[in-house]
């Protein structure tokens, strides 16, 4: 404790005097104080303002954007593929209905894979306002440019990479009257034993005819989400993996009689 005689000599410094005393020791301090006001509060530290993102923050934002873009792109691709499969299914159904319409006008007999009743030329009028196919409509075989925009062309065909000749749908070559001599006579619907089990049309890789001799010559395509679209003689549609298609051409799947 200080002696009593020294107490009066102690002078307390007010808060207003502190900046003046500090100014004598730090010449640059008056300029700083003037910029912030004479009543500046020196008791609290000044927080530096940040106007930009750090590199880590930018990288995180870019990573999030990349993930969202990938998800959006994948979802859009799946939606487009699903829409294309639905369109292809609708088209092959139309082909089947047109074949039945042709049969109704021809004594109940279905068209065939080859002459004299080639299936695609005969059902064309039933799909295209009763008009006949223009000359060269089904050629050139290697591009199928004439088929695009019609029910004869699958929207998934162009990017399938299945080669030439370019054809989207094929006819079961065994749908004909095998009891009659060649050329291929049309088969009467009444002679089909199990119309719900025998294929009439299916998505094809590169031709208008489907043959059941062995897998490599089937020509059936699974471009629609890993499955083939198949219309049976009774008119119903199924999706099947190639592994579930019989390899024996005497099977009812191929042979209607």
C-alpha positions, 0 to 999 in steps of 0.5 A: 500500500502507498503512503498517505503523503503520496496518494495525492500525487497520483493522477488518473488518466482518462480514456480521452487522454490515452490516444494522445499519449499513444500518439507521442510514441507512435507517430502514425497512430493519429492518422489511423485514429482520424480515419476511424474517428476520435472516439475510436474504441481500441479495446476490441480487435478489428476483424479483417473483411474477406471479399473472396472465396478460398481455393478450397471453397471454390473446389468444393462448389465445383465438385458439387456442381459436377455431381449435380450435372452428372445426375441430371445428365444421367436422368435425362439420358434414361428418360430419353431412352425410356421414351424411345423404347415406348415409341418403338413398342408403339410402332411394332404394335402398329406393324402387328395391327397392320398385318392383321388388317392385311390378313382380314382383307386377304382371306384370313392369311398373314403376309410372309417374309418373302415373295409373293406377300412380302410383309413390309410392302403389303402392310405399308398402305395400312400404316400410311393412309392407304398409299402405296410405298413410293419407288425405292422406299425400302432402299437403299438398304445400307442407310434406311433414310427413307424409313426414318420418321415412319413406323418402320424405323426404330428411334434407337436404331441409329445409335445401336451400331448394329450394322447394315442393312439397316432395318428396325423390325423383322418378320418370323420367316416361319410364319408361312404355309409350309405345307405348300410349295415355294414361293412362300405362301401366306399362312392362314390364321386358322392354322396357327396352333398357339398364336399367343406363343408364336412370334410374328415380329420383333426388333431386328439387328440388320434385316427384315427377316428373322431366322431361328436356326441358331442364335447368331443368325436370329437377327433379333435385337435387344437394343431396347434396354437389353431386351427385344420387343416381340409381337406375337401372332395374337397381337400382344407385345412382350419384352424378352432378353435374348437368353430367353428366346428358344434356339430350336426353330421347331419350337412353338416360338418360331414354328406356328404349325 
